[in-house]
């Protein structure tokens, strides 16, 4: 059985969308019946999704939607908050397990969730192999599944009613173009996430393809940071020791990016171009300063969870699959110069995005 800090259960009729970040402590308090109101995390860069209040409904009564998270860093918290926003005001029960970015824990968590026979299962993979194993087990049990971070064709695609994708090959190419224009020549150090997840491999493929246009730039080293600050800092320390003449660092998650920025600041290393991915509120001050973090390939993990859960609800409540198997998330490069002035994601705009699901 998962320990208390890995599992949570929430009565969604108690949820009201707000604007405060979902934290581990808040989730755990809710999971043990505190009955507090939980919030929705607004997208970063001054983009906040608003939900119009509605009366409590009987939709989802007696049904559970389960979520398997690969870990519980800020990215996962934002994603879980998006899921909760999609369930706010309904009568669904929400159950979740997080795996601390451990492949064995992911398999165990998925076995536990499938054994509870939820009405639907949402998965953000830690590894493709673990997520696929769980998804196929859910299919055999008659449980529909949505993959919230699909990285291309898998052996379990027949188990998914639909998938959410960030086109990471495009994202990697965006990073390459940024570096090609800013750095032009020199060594690049890469901090990936979890090897075998698929997410990192896709970004790397896009990065390498994009760098082919800039022969003066070369990836000199690559090490995993496991989507957390400490391991990412250690990876950078190791690689800078081996390659003190490096010109740039690329990492694949904001949580790692923030940790790396802190590492560079503590050592007063200002001569490196540093690019990260996705985003969280803690990243904004680093980007505004622009010294230890130069740019971010941004997309919203909150939107990732919201759209994936909305997809699942439509299937459960109306027996409708999305019009297309893959729903792609918006992404762009964000820097100090374009951090401000982004248009807000209004409720009407949110509805137009949801309609694209089909």
N, C-alpha and C positions, 0 to 999 in steps of 0.2 A: 504493500500500500504506500502511496506517496505521502511524504510528511506534510505537516500543516502548512508550511511555507511554499509548497508546490501545488496545492490544490485550493480551489475556491468555488463556492456555489452561491448564486444570487437569485432572489425572487425579482424578476424584471418589472413586476407591477409596482415595485418600490422605487424605480428609477425615474429621474427627471433629468433631461439634458441641461447642462450648464456650461461653464467655461473654465473649470478648474481641472488641472491635470489629475488623472487617475494614478494613484500611487500604490505600491505594494501594501502599505499599512492600511489604506482605505479599503482595498480589496479584501484583505484578511479580516478586517473588522466587519465588513458586510457579510463575508462568508460565514461568520459565526453568529449572525443574526442581529447585528447592531441596528439594522433597519435604517441606516443613514442614507441621505440622498447622494447618489454618485453622479459625477459630472461627465461631460464630453470634453475631450481635449481639442482646443482649436488648432487648426493647422498653423504651422509657423509662418514667418514672413508676413505677419499681419493678415493672414487669411483664416477666418474663423467661420465654421459652418454653424448655422443657426437652425434649430428645429422649432417649428410652431407648436405650442402646447396643445395637447389633445386629451380628451377624456380617457380614463382607463378603459381598456377593452378586454373582452374575453378571448381575444385572439391568442392562440397558443396555449390555452388552458390544458393542463395535464401533460404538456410536451416540454421536452428539454432540447436545447441547442448546446452542443459541447464544442469546446475550443481546445486544441492542442497547440501550445506555444513552444517554440524551440528554447526559449529562455525567458527572463523577465527583466531585460534592460529597458531603457526608455522607449526604444523602438517598439518593443512588444507591449509596453503599457499603452502607448498611443494606439497601436493596432487593436488591443482589447477594448479600449475606450470607444473606438469606432464601432466595434461589434455591439457594445452595450447601448450606444446611441440608436442603432438599428432596432434594438429590442425594447427601448424605453416605452413605458406605457402599455405594454402587452402583458399577457399572463404566462409567457414562457418562463421556464426556469433555465438559468444559464449555469453551466458547469465548465470549469476549466482546469487544465493541468499544465504546468510548465516544466521543461526538462533540463534547465541549467546548461544548455548547449552540450548535452551528453547524449551520445547515440544510443546507449543502452537504456537510459531513462526515457528517451523518446519512444522506443518500442514498448516499454512497460506502460507508459502513460496511455498510448493508443490502445493497448490491450485492455486497460482498465476502463477507458471511455467506451469502447465498443461493447464491453461486457455489460455496461449500464443501459444499452439499447436506446440511445437518444434518437429523437426525431431527425436530427441532422448533425453532421460533424464537420467542423472547420479545422483545417490544418495549415499551420505555417511550418514548413519542413525544417528540421535540423540537418538531416541528410536526405537525399532523394531515396536512398534504399529504405531507410526507416519509415519515411512518410508513405512510400509506395506499399510497403508491407502492411501498414495500418489501414490504408485506404482500401486495399483489396480484402482485408478482413472485414471491414465495414460493409463492403459490397456483398460479401457472402452472407452477412447478417441482415441484408436488406436496408442498410442505412445510407442515405445519400451523403455525398462528400463534396466539399468545395476546397480546392487548393488555393490558399491565399498568397502564395509566392511561387508560382509556377515558373520553371526555368527551361521550358521546352519539353518535347515529347518524353514521356516516361512509360514504364511498363504498367502503371496503374491508371492510365488516362481513361480507361473504360469505367472506372469507379467514380470519376468526377462528373457532376452535372454541369460544371463550368469551372473556370479557373481565373484568378486575377494574376496579371503579369506586369512586371516592369521590364520593358525590353532592355535588358542589360547589355546586349551587344551595342545597341544605340547609345546607352549610357557610357559604356567604356570608350566608344568613339568620341563622345562629347568631351570626356576627360582628355583624350589624346589631342584633340584639336586645341583645347585650352592650353595644354602644355607646349604644343608645337608653336603656338603664337607667343607664349610668355617665356619659355626657356630656350627653345630652339635646339640646343645641343647639351649632351651630358648624360649622366647616369640617373635612372629612376629606381627608387626603392618602393616595393609594393607590399602592403599589409592586407592580406585577404581575410575573409571571415572564417567559416568552418569548412575545411576541405571536404569535398564530396557532397556539399549541399546542393550544388548546381548554380546557386546565385553567384558565388565568387567566380566559378569557372566561366560563366557567361560574360561577366564584366571583363575578365582577363582576355577572353577571346576578342571582345570588342576593342579593348585597349590596344592589344597587339595589332589588330587589323588597322586601327586608326593611326598608330605610330609608324606604320609602313610608309606613310606619306612624309614622315620626318626622319630621314635616315641618320640624323645627328643625335637622336634620342634613343637610348637603349635601356631595357629593363635589366638592371644589374643583379637584383636579388629579390626574393619574395618569401615571406614567412606569414603564418597564420596569427591573427589577433583574437580570434574567437568572439568577435563582436563586443568585446569589453575593453575597458581602458587599460587595466594592468597588463594583460598579455600583449596588447598592441604596443605599449610603451617598451616592453621588454624586446619585442621584435625589432622596433626601431633602434633601440640601443645596440642590439646585436649587429644589425645591418650597417649602422653608421660606423661601428668599430671596424668592420670589414671594408667599408666603402666611404671613408671620410671625405672623399671628393664628390659625393653625390650632389645633384642639383635639385632633385625633387622627390617628394614622398606622395604616394597615392594610397589612400586606404578606402575600405569599402563600407564604412558605417559611421554615422555621426558620433556614436558613443566612443568608438576607437579614435575618431578624429579629434574629439575634445581632449581625450587623454594624451594623444600625441602632441597637440598644441601646448598642453600644460608641461609636458616633458621638454619641448623645445624652449619654452619660456624660462623654465627653471635653469636651463643651461645656456640661456642667452644666445640660442642659435637662430639667427635672423636671415640667413642667406639661402634658405631652402623654400622652394615653391611647394606648398602643401595643399593637396586636393582631397576632399572627402566625399561621402555619399549620404543620401537620404537627409534627415534633418531632425533637430529637436531644439527646444527653446534655449538650452544651455549653449548651443552652438552660435547663437546670434551675436553675443559679445565678441567672440573670437573673429567672426567674419567682419563685424563692424570695424574692429581694429585692423585686421588684414595683415598683421605681421607674422603670426604663427599659423594661421589658417587662411589660405588665399581664395578658395572656391569650393563649391559644393554641387555635386550632381543631385539636385533636389527632387524628391517626390514625397507624397504624404502617406505614411503608414496608417494614419487614422482613416483616411479615405479607403485604403486597402481593406481594413477591417469592416468599415461601414458598407461598402459595395458588396463585399463577399457575403456578409450576413444578410443583406437585402436580397441578394440572389437566392440564398438558401430559403428565406421566408417565402419568396414567391413560389418556389418549388413545393414547399410543404403545404402552403395555404391554397395554391391555385394549380398545382401539378404542372407548372410551366418552367421549362428550362430556358436559359437565356438565349437570345436570338443568335449569338455567336458563342462558341466554346470559350474563346479567350476574350477577356476584358482588360484592355491595356490602361495603365495609369499614366497620367500626365507627368512629364519630367522636363527639366531645363537646368542649365548651369546658372548658379546664383553666386554673385561676388559682392564685394563691398559696394560697388557702384550701382548695382540693381537690386540691392536688398530691400529697399523701401519702395513704396509706390505700387506694390502689387495689388490688383483689384480684389476685394473681398469675395469669398465664396458665399453668396447669399443662399437663402432657402430655395428660392426659385431656380437658381443655378444648380444647386444640389439635385433638385428634382429632374432637371434636364439631363444631368449625368446619369442618374438612376434609370431614366427611361431608356438609355442606351443598352442597358442590360437585356432588354427585350421582355 
